[in-house]
Amino acid sequence: MCLDSQGNIIASVGDEDDGPGIFVLSPAGSLLERHLISAEQPTNCAFGDRDLASLYVTTAGGNLYRVRNTGRQGEPPIT
């Protein structure tokens, strides 16, 4: 899981009825978006790159996927 710049939770979900995916939940817990993916068993997700605009997703099979231009940006680290 990770947070976007608006405080939404971005979560990888590996055991959904429709298949694995990435869910976006509001800070209150409401489902805002659901994106099904073709990768089996996503295990984690995190924003990366200098602008924190790429979403990286890992899988139980050892794969790493990068998605640009999701319309979301990661929360910068606290310094």
C-alpha contacts under 8 A as a table, 3 or more apart, distances in Angstrom:
res1	aa1	res2	aa2	distance
1	M	9	I	6.72
1	M	10	I	5.52
1	M	11	A	4.49
1	M	12	S	6.57
1	M	44	N	6.04
1	M	45	C	5.65
1	M	46	A	6.88
2	C	9	I	5.84
2	C	10	I	5.27
2	C	11	A	6.73
2	C	45	C	6.54
2	C	46	A	5.61
2	C	47	F	7.47
2	C	74	G	7.81
3	L	6	Q	7.74
3	L	7	G	5.60
3	L	8	N	5.49
3	L	9	I	4.78
3	L	10	I	5.88
3	L	74	G	6.24
3	L	75	E	5.98
4	D	7	G	5.43
4	D	8	N	5.45
4	D	9	I	6.68
4	D	10	I	7.07
4	D	47	F	7.97
4	D	72	R	6.45
4	D	73	Q	5.46
4	D	74	G	4.23
4	D	75	E	5.02
5	S	8	N	7.45
5	S	72	R	7.45
5	S	73	Q	5.68
5	S	74	G	5.23
5	S	75	E	4.31
5	S	76	P	7.47
6	Q	75	E	7.74
7	G	26	S	7.30
7	G	27	P	6.15
7	G	75	E	7.67
8	N	24	V	6.53
8	N	25	L	5.56
8	N	26	S	4.71
8	N	27	P	5.41
9	I	23	F	7.95
9	I	24	V	5.66
9	I	25	L	5.03
9	I	26	S	6.38
9	I	27	P	6.84
10	I	22	I	6.83
10	I	23	F	5.79
10	I	24	V	4.71
10	I	25	L	6.54
10	I	45	C	7.39
11	A	22	I	5.61
11	A	23	F	5.22
11	A	24	V	6.49
11	A	25	L	7.91
11	A	44	N	7.34
11	A	45	C	6.77
12	S	20	P	7.74
12	S	21	G	5.97
12	S	22	I	4.60
12	S	23	F	6.40
12	S	42	P	5.71
12	S	43	T	6.18
12	S	44	N	5.73
12	S	45	C	6.29
12	S	57	V	7.77
13	V	16	E	6.61
13	V	20	P	5.56
13	V	21	G	5.26
13	V	22	I	5.94
13	V	23	F	7.01
13	V	41	Q	7.52
13	V	42	P	6.42
13	V	43	T	7.53
14	G	19	G	7.19
14	G	20	P	4.46
14	G	21	G	6.54
14	G	40	E	7.14
14	G	41	Q	4.49
14	G	42	P	5.42
14	G	43	T	7.13
15	D	19	G	6.51
15	D	20	P	5.87
15	D	41	Q	7.39
16	E	19	G	4.97
16	E	20	P	5.68
16	E	21	G	7.59
18	D	36	L	7.63
19	G	36	L	6.45
19	G	37	I	7.51
20	P	36	L	5.81
20	P	37	I	5.91
20	P	38	S	7.26
20	P	39	A	7.15
20	P	40	E	6.54
20	P	41	Q	6.34
20	P	42	P	6.83
21	G	34	R	6.87
21	G	35	H	5.33
21	G	36	L	4.05
21	G	37	I	4.99
21	G	42	P	7.28
22	I	34	R	5.97
22	I	35	H	5.16
22	I	36	L	6.44
22	I	37	I	7.39
23	F	31	L	7.17
23	F	32	L	7.67
23	F	33	E	5.75
23	F	34	R	4.59
23	F	35	H	6.33
24	V	31	L	6.11
24	V	32	L	5.44
24	V	33	E	4.98
24	V	34	R	6.43
25	L	28	A	7.71
25	L	29	G	5.44
25	L	30	S	5.38
25	L	31	L	4.61
25	L	32	L	5.42
25	L	33	E	7.17
26	S	29	G	5.09
26	S	30	S	5.21
26	S	31	L	6.53
26	S	32	L	6.45
27	P	30	S	7.57
31	L	34	R	7.51
39	A	42	P	6.67
39	A	59	T	7.14
40	E	59	T	6.68
40	E	60	A	7.41
40	E	61	G	7.52
41	Q	59	T	5.48
41	Q	60	A	5.58
41	Q	61	G	7.61
42	P	57	V	6.71
42	P	58	T	5.73
42	P	59	T	4.13
42	P	60	A	6.31
43	T	57	V	7.40
43	T	58	T	5.57
43	T	59	T	4.95
43	T	60	A	5.95
44	N	57	V	5.73
44	N	58	T	5.35
44	N	59	T	7.11
45	C	55	L	6.73
45	C	56	Y	5.41
45	C	57	V	4.39
45	C	58	T	6.41
46	A	55	L	5.69
46	A	56	Y	5.29
46	A	57	V	6.75
46	A	74	G	7.77
47	F	52	L	5.29
47	F	53	A	6.35
47	F	54	S	5.45
47	F	55	L	4.49
47	F	56	Y	6.00
47	F	73	Q	7.08
47	F	74	G	5.12
48	G	51	D	7.30
48	G	52	L	4.55
48	G	53	A	6.47
48	G	54	S	5.31
48	G	55	L	6.32
48	G	56	Y	6.87
48	G	74	G	7.39
49	D	52	L	5.12
49	D	53	A	6.73
49	D	54	S	6.20
50	R	53	A	7.92
51	D	54	S	7.86
51	D	73	Q	7.62
52	L	55	L	7.87
52	L	73	Q	5.48
52	L	74	G	4.99
52	L	75	E	7.54
52	L	76	P	7.49
53	A	68	R	6.41
53	A	69	N	6.54
53	A	70	T	7.24
53	A	71	G	7.85
53	A	72	R	6.44
53	A	73	Q	4.58
53	A	74	G	6.36
54	S	66	R	6.41
54	S	67	V	5.48
54	S	68	R	4.54
54	S	69	N	6.76
54	S	70	T	7.29
54	S	73	Q	7.50
55	L	66	R	5.71
55	L	67	V	5.13
55	L	68	R	6.53
55	L	70	T	7.46
56	Y	64	L	6.83
56	Y	65	Y	5.52
56	Y	66	R	4.52
56	Y	67	V	6.40
57	V	64	L	5.70
57	V	65	Y	5.08
57	V	66	R	6.49
58	T	62	G	6.79
58	T	63	N	5.65
58	T	64	L	4.58
58	T	65	Y	6.41
59	T	62	G	5.47
59	T	63	N	5.29
59	T	64	L	6.66
60	A	63	N	7.40
67	V	70	T	6.87
69	N	72	R	7.44
70	T	73	Q	7.86
